[in-house]
């Protein structure tokens, strides 16, 4: 599968997925909740906040004054538009020019916000100002350029054992996503000291190893987590990613298929499975997975043209020129394609159109 530039960032996201869920698949909230980060935002005295991820609904309910009225987005809610912008950094820039965000909070797992998180890390106009177990808060360099990154949450003597370990592990993962490797390793050591056998600590260890490019070590850490909970979704994600990164596609496929069975509504899991299926040339499964992915993304109001490019390639691989032409034609109508994507689509259309 040839990958036009805009789609490549999703692969780094897949290496970052970590959602704390119970063995039955239900979300297990982290101790302390979102309170520490909300308190810090209040200390920043912000007026307009963009928030994506796990905290969105709670923050909108608790601090509605931080959000613009719906007429700013043609009647659509700010949270819905922010979720779409999380996958489209150009859209975020447009929103920022319109609204003027004082801060951007990537809440929960930083990996799930994809292009927005990566864009903020790379953009010279933004800097991470606060990080804790519930994500990262970015501020503009005009107000925070010379200020150090604050690492939270503040010490809470009520946290011990597993709770403390889980919080520290989540902080370490977010520091690693910010490329603060030494700090991430230090906090990870504190998590192991608190309760090194906790499954979330093992998964976080694997996450750090993925970020460091240590595929075999990440795979081994994920296996240790799976030995404690064999269907634990975060561990399955890391295991599949580590095997994929080391070129062990057949092994990765088994773990990825299990993920689709247990969490098939997650766009990142679907996209990862399609990539693995492509590497194994299991084009039928790749096509079915991409069709499911497009359905999920479009249902949620997201951007699907990039995925249609992949689907067009998959149809071309099995010799179905008509369906390939259809998908490329739909993608070509999207004005948000990057210049590289548009050139790729036009080249494909020229090859597929009857002469």
N, C-alpha and C positions, 0 to 999 in steps of 0.2 A: 504494500500500500504506500504509494507516494504521498508524502505529507506536506501540503502547502504550509507556509510558515505559521499562519495564525493557529493552526491546530496543534503545533508542537508543545505549546505551554501546558496542554492538558496532560501530557505524559508526566511532567514534573508534579502536577497535582496528584496524579495517581500514586506517586511515590510518597505523598504526604497525607493520604487519607487516614485519619484515626478518629473514630467515634467511640466513645465509651458506652458500650451496651452490655446488657446482661446476657447470660447464657441462653435465655429464652428469646433474645433479640430485642427486648425492651430497653429503652435508654435508661441508664443509671446516672442520675445527675451527679456532678462532681460536688464535693463539699464546698461550702461557702457561697455557692451560686454566683450570680453576676454582681452582687453587692459591692465588692471591692472595686471593680472597674467603674461601676456607675458613680461611686463616691469620688473616684479620681477624676472622672469627667466633670463632676460638679466643681471640683477644685480648679479645673482648667477654666471654669466660667464660660463654657461654650454657648453659642446661640443656635447653631445649625449643625446637626450630627448626621453623618451617613453611617448606618450600621447594617451589616449583613451577617447572616449566620444565626446561631442558636438563640442569641439574646434579643433578636429583633422585636418580636411581639411583646415581650415583657417591657423593654425599654420604651416602646411606643405607648404602652398603656401607662407607664409610670411617669414619663417625661414627655407628654405630647407637645410641649412648647419647643422641643428640639427639632421638630419636623415641620416641613412646609405644608400648606393646605393642599388638598387634592387637585385644586384647579391649576396648580403648577404643572401637572402632568396630564392635563386633559381629562380629569375625573378619575384617573387611576391612582391607587394608593401609593404613597411614597415607598412603603416596604416592598410592594410588588415591583416597582421600577428599580429600586436598589438591588433586588435579587437578580434582575435582568442585567443590570450594569456590572454586577460581580463577575459576569462572564464576558464583558465587553468594555475594555479599558477606555476605548474612544468614547463610548457613551458616558462613562463616568466623567471624563474630562468635560464633555458637553454639559452635564448636570452641574458640575462644579462652577463652570462659568455662569450658569443661570442662577445658582443658589448661593454659592460661596460657603463651602463647608469649613467649619472651624476644626473639625476632627473627623476621622474615619475609623470606625471600630470594626475590625474583622473579628467577630466573636466566635467562641467555640473553637473548633479545629481550624487553624489557619489554612490548611490544605484545601478545604472545601470551597474557598472563595476564588480559587484559580487565578485567572488573568488579572483581577483587581489587586490581589495581594502581591503578585509578582510585579505588576506595574508600579505599585506604590514603593516597593523595595528598590526598584531600579530608577524611579523618577527623582531627579535632583531637587524637585520642589517639595517633596514630602520626606519626613523622617519619623522612624518609630520613636514614640515618646514613653509608652508604658506597655509592659507585657506581663501577663500573669497566666494562670491556668485556664482562663476563659478568653484568650485571644490576645490581639495586639491593637493598640490605639496609635494611629498616625496623626501627626500634626504638620502644618505647613512650616517650612524652614524659616519663614519670616518671624515666627513666634517661638520656635523651638530649636533653631539650628545649633546653638551652643550649649544646649542643655543635655545632660547625660540620659541614657535610657534607664527608666525606673523599672526594677524587677519586683513584681508583687506576687501574691498578695502579702500584706504586712503579716509578720509573724503572729500566729494565733495559737496560744498554748493549749487550746481545746483539741487541736488536731494531733493525733498520734497514730502510730501503726499504719494500717492500710490507708486510712483517709489521708494522712500526711504524705504517704508514698504516692498515692494517685495524683494529688495536687502537684507535688514536686515533679513527677514524671510529665505531666501535661505542660508545666512551665518549661521544662527542658526541651520538649518537642517544639514549642513555639519559638524558643531561643534558637534552636537549630534551623528552623525555617527562615529566621532572620540572618542566618549565616554567622551567628555568634557561637562558634563551635566550642571554644574554651569554656565559656559561661554555661553552655548547654551541658557539657560533660561534668562540670562542677555540680550543677543542680541535679543531674542524673545520679551522681554519686550519693547525694543526700537522699534521693528517693530509694536507692538500693539499701542505704543504711537504715532507713525507716522501716522498710518491709520489702526486701529484694525479691521475695517469691511471689508477690502479687502479680496477677496476670497482666494488669495494665502497665506495670513497670517493665515486664518482659517485652511487651509490645512496643513501649516507648523506646526501650533499648534497641530494638530492631529498627525502629524509625530512624534513630540517630545513625545507625550503621548504614542504612539506605542512603541517607544524606551524605555520608562519607564515601559512598561508592563501594562499600564492603559487602558485596552481594552474598557471599557464602556465610559470613557472620550474621547478616540480617536473616537469612533463611534459617540458620540454626536457632537464633533467638525466637523467631516466630514459631518454630517447631516446639520449643520449650513451652511457649504460651499455649499452643494447641494441645500439648500433653495434659494441661490442666483443664482445658475447655475446648473440646475438639471442633466445635462449630462456632467458635468465637469470631465474629465478623472482622474486627480490626486485625486479628492475627492472620486470618485467611487473606485479607487484602495485602498485608505486608509479605506474606509467604508467596503469593502469586506474583507480586511485583519483583521480589528478589529473584525468583526463578526466571521470570521474563527477562530481567536485566542481564542475567548471566547466560542467556541464550537457551535455556532449558524449557523450550516452549511446550513440549508434550506434558511435562510435569506441571507447568503453570496452568495448562488448560484444565486439568482436573480440579484444581483449587478454584479457578475462575468460574467454572461451571457451577460449583457448589455455591459460590457467592451469588450468581445470577438466580439460582433456585431460592436462596434465602433473602436476597435483597435486590431483586430484579427491577425495582422501581428507581434505583439510584443511577443517574446518568453516568457517573464516573465508572461505576462497576460495569455497566453495559459497554461503555466505550473501550475499557480495558479488555473485556472479553472479545470484542470484535477485533481488536488488534492482535490478540493471541491467535484467534481463529484464522486470521489472514496469514500469519506467519506459518501456520500449519497447512495452509491452502485448503481449509475446510470452509469453502466459500458459501455453501448453503447456510451454515450456522452464522457466518459473518453477516450475511444479508439479513437473516431473520433478526439478529441482534441489533443491527443498525436501524432496521425498521421500527423495532420496539423503542430504541433510543430516540428516534425522531418523534415518535408519538408522545413520549414522556416530555420531551423538551418543548414541543409545540403546545401541548396541553397546559404547561406552566408558563406559557408566554415567552419562552426563551428563543435563542438564536439557533437555527437548525441548518442553515445553508452549508456550513462547513461539514456537517455530518452527511449531507446529501452528496457532497463531492466524494466522500469515501464510499457511499453506497453506489454512486455511478461507477467508480473504479471496480467495485466488487462485481457488479453486473457485467462490466466489460471483461473481467477475468474469466467469466463462464461463457462468454461469447454472446450475451444477450445485448446486442447493440441498441435495440429499441428502448429497453428500460434504462440502459446507461444514458442514452440521449435525453430521455425524459428527466432524469435526476440532474444531469448537468444543466439542462435548460432551466429548470426551476431555480437552481443555485445561481445561475447567471443573472436572474432578475433581482437578486438581493443587492441593494446599494452599499451594504456594509462589508462586502468582501474586500480583503486587502488587495493591493496591486498584484502581489504574487499569486494570490488565489484566483483573481480575475484572469490573469494571463494563463494560469493552469487550466481553468475552465474553458477559455476560448480555444486553447490548443486542442483540448479534448473534443469540443464541439466540431471543430474543423475536420478532425479525423473521423468522427462518427456520422456526420451528415452525408446523406446520399449525394453523389456527384453527378 
